[in-house]
């Protein structure tokens, strides 16, 4: 889950680019705000919860 959060924060959403690079580290600005990342994580957790209930 930790790497997914890093990917969400720093991966650019460049459509049409064949090989977008993810650059992160000290001094790098995130491309998505904390609120956006938290919203995406909430949606993913909700989806996993529904899948878990449906499979039982």
C-alpha positions as CSV (number, residue, x, y, z in Angstrom):
1,X,0.0,0.0,0.0
2,X,2.9,2.3,0.7
3,X,4.3,2.2,-2.8
4,X,0.8,2.7,-4.2
5,X,0.6,6.0,-2.2
6,X,4.0,7.1,-3.5
7,X,2.9,6.2,-7.0
8,X,-0.3,8.2,-6.6
9,X,1.5,11.3,-5.2
10,X,4.3,11.5,-7.8
11,X,3.2,9.8,-11.0
12,X,2.3,12.3,-13.7
13,X,-0.9,11.8,-15.6
14,X,0.4,12.4,-19.1
15,X,-1.8,10.8,-21.6
16,X,-0.3,10.1,-25.0
17,X,3.3,9.9,-23.7
18,X,4.8,6.4,-24.3
19,X,7.2,6.3,-21.4
20,X,6.3,8.8,-18.5
21,X,8.8,8.8,-15.7
22,X,8.1,9.0,-12.0
23,X,10.5,11.2,-10.2
24,X,10.3,11.4,-6.5
25,X,12.7,12.1,-3.7
26,X,13.8,15.0,-1.5
27,X,12.6,18.3,-2.8
28,X,10.3,16.9,-5.4
29,X,6.8,18.4,-5.4
30,X,3.9,15.9,-5.4
31,X,1.6,16.1,-8.5
32,X,-1.5,15.2,-6.4
33,X,-2.5,16.9,-3.1
34,X,-3.0,14.9,0.1
35,X,-6.8,15.3,-0.1
36,X,-6.9,13.8,-3.6
37,X,-4.7,10.8,-2.6
38,X,-6.9,10.2,0.5
39,X,-10.0,10.3,-1.7
40,X,-8.6,7.7,-4.0
41,X,-7.5,5.5,-1.1
42,X,-10.9,5.7,0.4
43,X,-12.5,4.6,-2.9
44,X,-10.0,1.7,-3.3
45,X,-10.7,0.5,0.3
46,X,-14.5,0.7,-0.4
47,X,-14.1,-1.3,-3.6
48,X,-12.1,-4.0,-1.8
49,X,-14.7,-4.1,1.0
50,X,-17.5,-4.7,-1.5
51,X,-15.5,-7.3,-3.4
52,X,-14.9,-9.1,-0.1
53,X,-18.6,-9.1,0.8
54,X,-19.7,-10.3,-2.6
55,X,-17.2,-13.2,-2.6
56,X,-18.5,-14.5,0.8
